[in-house]
Amino acid sequence: MESVPAVFAGAVFALFGGALMVWTGVRVRRAEPVAVGVNRVASAVCATASALVSLGLAAYCLTRP
């Protein structure tokens, strides 16, 4: 069974990663900049990578024994 801190950390990572993924998708779909003053493609890739890392950490925290 998971420990309480691991579940909490996993939930935080999952919420952050999911929210960042949705926000980035909405901004890209509307052709709005993801970050002001940065190349659109580079900022979208960086935000998506950060969201995927966060979701990966969430999976790790929630599945470790």
PyMOL Python script that loads the backbone (N, CA, C, O; Angstrom):
from pymol import cmd

cmd.read_pdbstr("""\
ATOM      1  N   MET A   1       0.839  -1.179   0.000  1.00  0.00           N
ATOM      2  CA  MET A   1       0.000   0.000   0.000  1.00  0.00           C
ATOM      3  C   MET A   1       0.883   1.240   0.000  1.00  0.00           C
ATOM      4  O   MET A   1       1.945   1.258   0.623  1.00  0.00           O
ATOM      5  N   GLU A   2       0.436   2.279  -0.704  1.00  0.00           N
ATOM      6  CA  GLU A   2       1.195   3.511  -0.794  1.00  0.00           C
ATOM      7  C   GLU A   2       1.156   4.274   0.521  1.00  0.00           C
ATOM      8  O   GLU A   2       0.202   4.172   1.292  1.00  0.00           O
ATOM      9  N   SER A   3       2.200   5.029   0.755  1.00  0.00           N
ATOM     10  CA  SER A   3       2.210   5.882   1.932  1.00  0.00           C
ATOM     11  C   SER A   3       1.439   7.171   1.614  1.00  0.00           C
ATOM     12  O   SER A   3       1.262   7.533   0.450  1.00  0.00           O
ATOM     13  N   VAL A   4       1.001   7.833   2.640  1.00  0.00           N
ATOM     14  CA  VAL A   4       0.200   9.049   2.466  1.00  0.00           C
ATOM     15  C   VAL A   4       0.985  10.137   1.729  1.00  0.00           C
ATOM     16  O   VAL A   4       0.417  10.764   0.835  1.00  0.00           O
ATOM     17  N   PRO A   5       2.257  10.398   2.051  1.00  0.00           N
ATOM     18  CA  PRO A   5       2.983  11.420   1.290  1.00  0.00           C
ATOM     19  C   PRO A   5       3.133  11.082  -0.197  1.00  0.00           C
ATOM     20  O   PRO A   5       3.087  11.976  -1.042  1.00  0.00           O
ATOM     21  N   ALA A   6       3.310   9.806  -0.517  1.00  0.00           N
ATOM     22  CA  ALA A   6       3.439   9.421  -1.923  1.00  0.00           C
ATOM     23  C   ALA A   6       2.127   9.635  -2.667  1.00  0.00           C
ATOM     24  O   ALA A   6       2.135  10.066  -3.820  1.00  0.00           O
ATOM     25  N   VAL A   7       1.015   9.344  -2.030  1.00  0.00           N
ATOM     26  CA  VAL A   7      -0.293   9.563  -2.659  1.00  0.00           C
ATOM     27  C   VAL A   7      -0.527  11.055  -2.856  1.00  0.00           C
ATOM     28  O   VAL A   7      -1.006  11.480  -3.907  1.00  0.00           O
ATOM     29  N   PHE A   8      -0.189  11.848  -1.844  1.00  0.00           N
ATOM     30  CA  PHE A   8      -0.358  13.296  -1.958  1.00  0.00           C
ATOM     31  C   PHE A   8       0.509  13.857  -3.077  1.00  0.00           C
ATOM     32  O   PHE A   8       0.033  14.642  -3.896  1.00  0.00           O
ATOM     33  N   ALA A   9       1.778  13.461  -3.119  1.00  0.00           N
ATOM     34  CA  ALA A   9       2.680  13.940  -4.167  1.00  0.00           C
ATOM     35  C   ALA A   9       2.191  13.491  -5.542  1.00  0.00           C
ATOM     36  O   ALA A   9       2.233  14.267  -6.497  1.00  0.00           O
ATOM     37  N   GLY A  10       1.731  12.251  -5.648  1.00  0.00           N
ATOM     38  CA  GLY A  10       1.211  11.761  -6.919  1.00  0.00           C
ATOM     39  C   GLY A  10      -0.008  12.539  -7.376  1.00  0.00           C
ATOM     40  O   GLY A  10      -0.147  12.840  -8.561  1.00  0.00           O
ATOM     41  N   ALA A  11      -0.896  12.869  -6.440  1.00  0.00           N
ATOM     42  CA  ALA A  11      -2.086  13.648  -6.787  1.00  0.00           C
ATOM     43  C   ALA A  11      -1.705  15.055  -7.239  1.00  0.00           C
ATOM     44  O   ALA A  11      -2.280  15.577  -8.194  1.00  0.00           O
ATOM     45  N   VAL A  12      -0.749  15.662  -6.565  1.00  0.00           N
ATOM     46  CA  VAL A  12      -0.300  17.010  -6.952  1.00  0.00           C
ATOM     47  C   VAL A  12       0.328  16.989  -8.336  1.00  0.00           C
ATOM     48  O   VAL A  12       0.018  17.836  -9.174  1.00  0.00           O
ATOM     49  N   PHE A  13       1.208  16.029  -8.579  1.00  0.00           N
ATOM     50  CA  PHE A  13       1.824  15.917  -9.901  1.00  0.00           C
ATOM     51  C   PHE A  13       0.775  15.666 -10.983  1.00  0.00           C
ATOM     52  O   PHE A  13       0.852  16.246 -12.066  1.00  0.00           O
ATOM     53  N   ALA A  14      -0.195  14.814 -10.701  1.00  0.00           N
ATOM     54  CA  ALA A  14      -1.232  14.505 -11.689  1.00  0.00           C
ATOM     55  C   ALA A  14      -2.091  15.728 -11.995  1.00  0.00           C
ATOM     56  O   ALA A  14      -2.396  15.993 -13.158  1.00  0.00           O
ATOM     57  N   LEU A  15      -2.478  16.465 -10.979  1.00  0.00           N
ATOM     58  CA  LEU A  15      -3.293  17.660 -11.202  1.00  0.00           C
ATOM     59  C   LEU A  15      -2.516  18.722 -11.981  1.00  0.00           C
ATOM     60  O   LEU A  15      -3.041  19.322 -12.918  1.00  0.00           O
ATOM     61  N   PHE A  16      -1.276  18.946 -11.590  1.00  0.00           N
ATOM     62  CA  PHE A  16      -0.462  19.940 -12.290  1.00  0.00           C
ATOM     63  C   PHE A  16      -0.219  19.526 -13.736  1.00  0.00           C
ATOM     64  O   PHE A  16      -0.401  20.331 -14.649  1.00  0.00           O
ATOM     65  N   GLY A  17       0.190  18.283 -13.952  1.00  0.00           N
ATOM     66  CA  GLY A  17       0.470  17.820 -15.312  1.00  0.00           C
ATOM     67  C   GLY A  17      -0.761  17.839 -16.196  1.00  0.00           C
ATOM     68  O   GLY A  17      -0.691  18.234 -17.360  1.00  0.00           O
ATOM     69  N   GLY A  18      -1.887  17.414 -15.647  1.00  0.00           N
ATOM     70  CA  GLY A  18      -3.128  17.428 -16.424  1.00  0.00           C
ATOM     71  C   GLY A  18      -3.568  18.838 -16.768  1.00  0.00           C
ATOM     72  O   GLY A  18      -3.963  19.114 -17.901  1.00  0.00           O
ATOM     73  N   ALA A  19      -3.501  19.729 -15.790  1.00  0.00           N
ATOM     74  CA  ALA A  19      -3.899  21.119 -16.030  1.00  0.00           C
ATOM     75  C   ALA A  19      -2.977  21.793 -17.038  1.00  0.00           C
ATOM     76  O   ALA A  19      -3.441  22.538 -17.902  1.00  0.00           O
ATOM     77  N   LEU A  20      -1.681  21.538 -16.936  1.00  0.00           N
ATOM     78  CA  LEU A  20      -0.734  22.123 -17.880  1.00  0.00           C
ATOM     79  C   LEU A  20      -0.956  21.582 -19.282  1.00  0.00           C
ATOM     80  O   LEU A  20      -0.848  22.323 -20.259  1.00  0.00           O
ATOM     81  N   MET A  21      -1.264  20.300 -19.388  1.00  0.00           N
ATOM     82  CA  MET A  21      -1.521  19.696 -20.698  1.00  0.00           C
ATOM     83  C   MET A  21      -2.778  20.299 -21.339  1.00  0.00           C
ATOM     84  O   MET A  21      -2.778  20.623 -22.526  1.00  0.00           O
ATOM     85  N   VAL A  22      -3.844  20.445 -20.551  1.00  0.00           N
ATOM     86  CA  VAL A  22      -5.088  21.024 -21.073  1.00  0.00           C
ATOM     87  C   VAL A  22      -4.867  22.481 -21.471  1.00  0.00           C
ATOM     88  O   VAL A  22      -5.287  22.902 -22.549  1.00  0.00           O
ATOM     89  N   TRP A  23      -4.209  23.250 -20.603  1.00  0.00           N
ATOM     90  CA  TRP A  23      -3.971  24.662 -20.878  1.00  0.00           C
ATOM     91  C   TRP A  23      -3.142  24.842 -22.138  1.00  0.00           C
ATOM     92  O   TRP A  23      -3.448  25.697 -22.969  1.00  0.00           O
ATOM     93  N   THR A  24      -2.093  24.040 -22.282  1.00  0.00           N
ATOM     94  CA  THR A  24      -1.244  24.131 -23.469  1.00  0.00           C
ATOM     95  C   THR A  24      -2.041  23.763 -24.720  1.00  0.00           C
ATOM     96  O   THR A  24      -1.922  24.424 -25.752  1.00  0.00           O
ATOM     97  N   GLY A  25      -2.842  22.721 -24.629  1.00  0.00           N
ATOM     98  CA  GLY A  25      -3.655  22.322 -25.778  1.00  0.00           C
ATOM     99  C   GLY A  25      -4.635  23.394 -26.205  1.00  0.00           C
ATOM    100  O   GLY A  25      -4.821  23.627 -27.399  1.00  0.00           O
ATOM    101  N   VAL A  26      -5.259  24.045 -25.246  1.00  0.00           N
ATOM    102  CA  VAL A  26      -6.213  25.112 -25.565  1.00  0.00           C
ATOM    103  C   VAL A  26      -5.493  26.291 -26.214  1.00  0.00           C
ATOM    104  O   VAL A  26      -5.980  26.851 -27.196  1.00  0.00           O
ATOM    105  N   ARG A  27      -4.344  26.666 -25.672  1.00  0.00           N
ATOM    106  CA  ARG A  27      -3.600  27.796 -26.235  1.00  0.00           C
ATOM    107  C   ARG A  27      -3.127  27.494 -27.661  1.00  0.00           C
ATOM    108  O   ARG A  27      -3.193  28.359 -28.534  1.00  0.00           O
ATOM    109  N   VAL A  28      -2.656  26.282 -27.894  1.00  0.00           N
ATOM    110  CA  VAL A  28      -2.185  25.909 -29.237  1.00  0.00           C
ATOM    111  C   VAL A  28      -3.353  25.839 -30.205  1.00  0.00           C
ATOM    112  O   VAL A  28      -3.241  26.280 -31.349  1.00  0.00           O
ATOM    113  N   ARG A  29      -4.466  25.292 -29.757  1.00  0.00           N
ATOM    114  CA  ARG A  29      -5.633  25.166 -30.630  1.00  0.00           C
ATOM    115  C   ARG A  29      -6.173  26.529 -31.057  1.00  0.00           C
ATOM    116  O   ARG A  29      -6.638  26.685 -32.186  1.00  0.00           O
ATOM    117  N   ARG A  30      -6.115  27.513 -30.164  1.00  0.00           N
ATOM    118  CA  ARG A  30      -6.589  28.861 -30.475  1.00  0.00           C
ATOM    119  C   ARG A  30      -5.526  29.711 -31.173  1.00  0.00           C
ATOM    120  O   ARG A  30      -5.773  30.878 -31.476  1.00  0.00           O
ATOM    121  N   ALA A  31      -4.367  29.149 -31.428  1.00  0.00           N
ATOM    122  CA  ALA A  31      -3.229  29.837 -32.064  1.00  0.00           C
ATOM    123  C   ALA A  31      -2.776  31.028 -31.235  1.00  0.00           C
ATOM    124  O   ALA A  31      -2.372  32.049 -31.790  1.00  0.00           O
ATOM    125  N   GLU A  32      -2.838  30.911 -29.929  1.00  0.00           N
ATOM    126  CA  GLU A  32      -2.351  31.943 -29.016  1.00  0.00           C
ATOM    127  C   GLU A  32      -0.994  31.501 -28.483  1.00  0.00           C
ATOM    128  O   GLU A  32      -0.707  30.305 -28.432  1.00  0.00           O
ATOM    129  N   PRO A  33      -0.168  32.446 -28.092  1.00  0.00           N
ATOM    130  CA  PRO A  33       1.146  32.053 -27.579  1.00  0.00           C
ATOM    131  C   PRO A  33       1.036  31.347 -26.229  1.00  0.00           C
ATOM    132  O   PRO A  33       0.227  31.728 -25.383  1.00  0.00           O
ATOM    133  N   VAL A  34       1.844  30.331 -26.041  1.00  0.00           N
ATOM    134  CA  VAL A  34       1.869  29.609 -24.768  1.00  0.00           C
ATOM    135  C   VAL A  34       2.649  30.424 -23.740  1.00  0.00           C
ATOM    136  O   VAL A  34       2.283  30.458 -22.565  1.00  0.00           O
ATOM    137  N   ALA A  35       3.715  31.075 -24.177  1.00  0.00           N
ATOM    138  CA  ALA A  35       4.507  31.963 -23.328  1.00  0.00           C
ATOM    139  C   ALA A  35       4.769  33.245 -24.107  1.00  0.00           C
ATOM    140  O   ALA A  35       5.101  33.198 -25.291  1.00  0.00           O
ATOM    141  N   VAL A  36       4.624  34.360 -23.464  1.00  0.00           N
ATOM    142  CA  VAL A  36       4.795  35.645 -24.127  1.00  0.00           C
ATOM    143  C   VAL A  36       6.284  35.886 -24.394  1.00  0.00           C
ATOM    144  O   VAL A  36       7.126  35.714 -23.513  1.00  0.00           O
ATOM    145  N   GLY A  37       6.582  36.286 -25.623  1.00  0.00           N
ATOM    146  CA  GLY A  37       7.950  36.625 -25.983  1.00  0.00           C
ATOM    147  C   GLY A  37       8.829  35.442 -26.350  1.00  0.00           C
ATOM    148  O   GLY A  37      10.044  35.591 -26.480  1.00  0.00           O
ATOM    149  N   VAL A  38       8.229  34.267 -26.518  1.00  0.00           N
ATOM    150  CA  VAL A  38       9.001  33.069 -26.845  1.00  0.00           C
ATOM    151  C   VAL A  38       8.405  32.473 -28.125  1.00  0.00           C
ATOM    152  O   VAL A  38       7.216  32.630 -28.402  1.00  0.00           O
ATOM    153  N   ASN A  39       9.242  31.796 -28.888  1.00  0.00           N
ATOM    154  CA  ASN A  39       8.779  31.114 -30.095  1.00  0.00           C
ATOM    155  C   ASN A  39       7.619  30.184 -29.747  1.00  0.00           C
ATOM    156  O   ASN A  39       7.694  29.444 -28.766  1.00  0.00           O
ATOM    157  N   ARG A  40       6.542  30.214 -30.544  1.00  0.00           N
ATOM    158  CA  ARG A  40       5.345  29.413 -30.252  1.00  0.00           C
ATOM    159  C   ARG A  40       5.632  27.926 -30.193  1.00  0.00           C
ATOM    160  O   ARG A  40       5.166  27.235 -29.287  1.00  0.00           O
ATOM    161  N   VAL A  41       6.389  27.437 -31.144  1.00  0.00           N
ATOM    162  CA  VAL A  41       6.671  26.002 -31.187  1.00  0.00           C
ATOM    163  C   VAL A  41       7.530  25.584 -29.999  1.00  0.00           C
ATOM    164  O   VAL A  41       7.262  24.570 -29.355  1.00  0.00           O
ATOM    165  N   ALA A  42       8.557  26.367 -29.716  1.00  0.00           N
ATOM    166  CA  ALA A  42       9.449  26.025 -28.602  1.00  0.00           C
ATOM    167  C   ALA A  42       8.714  26.041 -27.266  1.00  0.00           C
ATOM    168  O   ALA A  42       8.920  25.156 -26.435  1.00  0.00           O
ATOM    169  N   SER A  43       7.861  27.036 -27.053  1.00  0.00           N
ATOM    170  CA  SER A  43       7.141  27.112 -25.784  1.00  0.00           C
ATOM    171  C   SER A  43       6.111  25.995 -25.661  1.00  0.00           C
ATOM    172  O   SER A  43       5.909  25.463 -24.569  1.00  0.00           O
ATOM    173  N   ALA A  44       5.462  25.633 -26.752  1.00  0.00           N
ATOM    174  CA  ALA A  44       4.497  24.536 -26.710  1.00  0.00           C
ATOM    175  C   ALA A  44       5.192  23.208 -26.432  1.00  0.00           C
ATOM    176  O   ALA A  44       4.687  22.388 -25.665  1.00  0.00           O
ATOM    177  N   VAL A  45       6.346  22.998 -27.053  1.00  0.00           N
ATOM    178  CA  VAL A  45       7.095  21.762 -26.828  1.00  0.00           C
ATOM    179  C   VAL A  45       7.590  21.689 -25.391  1.00  0.00           C
ATOM    180  O   VAL A  45       7.502  20.638 -24.756  1.00  0.00           O
ATOM    181  N   CYS A  46       8.101  22.784 -24.883  1.00  0.00           N
ATOM    182  CA  CYS A  46       8.613  22.814 -23.509  1.00  0.00           C
ATOM    183  C   CYS A  46       7.489  22.582 -22.499  1.00  0.00           C
ATOM    184  O   CYS A  46       7.665  21.829 -21.541  1.00  0.00           O
ATOM    185  N   ALA A  47       6.340  23.220 -22.704  1.00  0.00           N
ATOM    186  CA  ALA A  47       5.210  23.038 -21.793  1.00  0.00           C
ATOM    187  C   ALA A  47       4.671  21.607 -21.862  1.00  0.00           C
ATOM    188  O   ALA A  47       4.318  21.028 -20.835  1.00  0.00           O
ATOM    189  N   THR A  48       4.607  21.044 -23.053  1.00  0.00           N
ATOM    190  CA  THR A  48       4.135  19.672 -23.198  1.00  0.00           C
ATOM    191  C   THR A  48       5.101  18.690 -22.546  1.00  0.00           C
ATOM    192  O   THR A  48       4.675  17.740 -21.889  1.00  0.00           O
ATOM    193  N   ALA A  49       6.387  18.915 -22.726  1.00  0.00           N
ATOM    194  CA  ALA A  49       7.382  18.045 -22.094  1.00  0.00           C
ATOM    195  C   ALA A  49       7.288  18.135 -20.572  1.00  0.00           C
ATOM    196  O   ALA A  49       7.388  17.118 -19.885  1.00  0.00           O
ATOM    197  N   SER A  50       7.102  19.320 -20.052  1.00  0.00           N
ATOM    198  CA  SER A  50       6.961  19.490 -18.604  1.00  0.00           C
ATOM    199  C   SER A  50       5.716  18.780 -18.085  1.00  0.00           C
ATOM    200  O   SER A  50       5.744  18.170 -17.016  1.00  0.00           O
ATOM    201  N   ALA A  51       4.634  18.860 -18.836  1.00  0.00           N
ATOM    202  CA  ALA A  51       3.410  18.175 -18.436  1.00  0.00           C
ATOM    203  C   ALA A  51       3.600  16.663 -18.449  1.00  0.00           C
ATOM    204  O   ALA A  51       3.126  15.970 -17.548  1.00  0.00           O
ATOM    205  N   LEU A  52       4.284  16.152 -19.455  1.00  0.00           N
ATOM    206  CA  LEU A  52       4.512  14.708 -19.533  1.00  0.00           C
ATOM    207  C   LEU A  52       5.428  14.219 -18.411  1.00  0.00           C
ATOM    208  O   LEU A  52       5.215  13.141 -17.855  1.00  0.00           O
ATOM    209  N   VAL A  53       6.436  15.005 -18.085  1.00  0.00           N
ATOM    210  CA  VAL A  53       7.314  14.645 -16.962  1.00  0.00           C
ATOM    211  C   VAL A  53       6.517  14.630 -15.669  1.00  0.00           C
ATOM    212  O   VAL A  53       6.678  13.723 -14.853  1.00  0.00           O
ATOM    213  N   SER A  54       5.669  15.612 -15.473  1.00  0.00           N
ATOM    214  CA  SER A  54       4.849  15.674 -14.264  1.00  0.00           C
ATOM    215  C   SER A  54       3.892  14.484 -14.185  1.00  0.00           C
ATOM    216  O   SER A  54       3.716  13.902 -13.115  1.00  0.00           O
ATOM    217  N   LEU A  55       3.281  14.124 -15.296  1.00  0.00           N
ATOM    218  CA  LEU A  55       2.383  12.965 -15.307  1.00  0.00           C
ATOM    219  C   LEU A  55       3.160  11.669 -15.083  1.00  0.00           C
ATOM    220  O   LEU A  55       2.654  10.746 -14.445  1.00  0.00           O
ATOM    221  N   GLY A  56       4.365  11.598 -15.594  1.00  0.00           N
ATOM    222  CA  GLY A  56       5.207  10.441 -15.352  1.00  0.00           C
ATOM    223  C   GLY A  56       5.585  10.309 -13.880  1.00  0.00           C
ATOM    224  O   GLY A  56       5.584   9.209 -13.327  1.00  0.00           O
ATOM    225  N   LEU A  57       5.908  11.432 -13.253  1.00  0.00           N
ATOM    226  CA  LEU A  57       6.206  11.421 -11.826  1.00  0.00           C
ATOM    227  C   LEU A  57       4.980  11.024 -11.011  1.00  0.00           C
ATOM    228  O   LEU A  57       5.101  10.331 -10.001  1.00  0.00           O
ATOM    229  N   ALA A  58       3.818  11.455 -11.443  1.00  0.00           N
ATOM    230  CA  ALA A  58       2.579  11.064 -10.764  1.00  0.00           C
ATOM    231  C   ALA A  58       2.377   9.559 -10.846  1.00  0.00           C
ATOM    232  O   ALA A  58       2.023   8.922  -9.854  1.00  0.00           O
ATOM    233  N   ALA A  59       2.600   8.995 -12.017  1.00  0.00           N
ATOM    234  CA  ALA A  59       2.466   7.556 -12.178  1.00  0.00           C
ATOM    235  C   ALA A  59       3.477   6.814 -11.303  1.00  0.00           C
ATOM    236  O   ALA A  59       3.154   5.794 -10.693  1.00  0.00           O
ATOM    237  N   TYR A  60       4.686   7.332 -11.251  1.00  0.00           N
ATOM    238  CA  TYR A  60       5.712   6.714 -10.421  1.00  0.00           C
ATOM    239  C   TYR A  60       5.311   6.757  -8.935  1.00  0.00           C
ATOM    240  O   TYR A  60       5.405   5.750  -8.233  1.00  0.00           O
ATOM    241  N   CYS A  61       4.870   7.913  -8.475  1.00  0.00           N
ATOM    242  CA  CYS A  61       4.503   8.049  -7.052  1.00  0.00           C
ATOM    243  C   CYS A  61       3.317   7.160  -6.692  1.00  0.00           C
ATOM    244  O   CYS A  61       3.266   6.619  -5.587  1.00  0.00           O
ATOM    245  N   LEU A  62       2.385   7.006  -7.590  1.00  0.00           N
ATOM    246  CA  LEU A  62       1.169   6.259  -7.289  1.00  0.00           C
ATOM    247  C   LEU A  62       1.321   4.755  -7.482  1.00  0.00           C
ATOM    248  O   LEU A  62       0.502   3.982  -6.986  1.00  0.00           O
ATOM    249  N   THR A  63       2.361   4.331  -8.199  1.00  0.00           N
ATOM    250  CA  THR A  63       2.499   2.888  -8.441  1.00  0.00           C
ATOM    251  C   THR A  63       3.627   2.230  -7.676  1.00  0.00           C
ATOM    252  O   THR A  63       3.742   1.005  -7.687  1.00  0.00           O
ATOM    253  N   ARG A  64       4.449   3.001  -7.022  1.00  0.00           N
ATOM    254  CA  ARG A  64       5.553   2.360  -6.274  1.00  0.00           C
ATOM    255  C   ARG A  64       5.035   1.758  -4.990  1.00  0.00           C
ATOM    256  O   ARG A  64       4.106   2.283  -4.376  1.00  0.00           O
ATOM    257  N   PRO A  65       5.645   0.641  -4.580  1.00  0.00           N
ATOM    258  CA  PRO A  65       5.122  -0.065  -3.392  1.00  0.00           C
ATOM    259  C   PRO A  65       5.396   0.639  -2.092  1.00  0.00           C
ATOM    260  O   PRO A  65       5.010   0.149  -1.031  1.00  0.00           O
TER     261      PRO A  65
END
""", "prot")
cmd.dss("prot")
cmd.show_as("cartoon", "prot")
cmd.util.cbc("prot")
cmd.orient("prot")
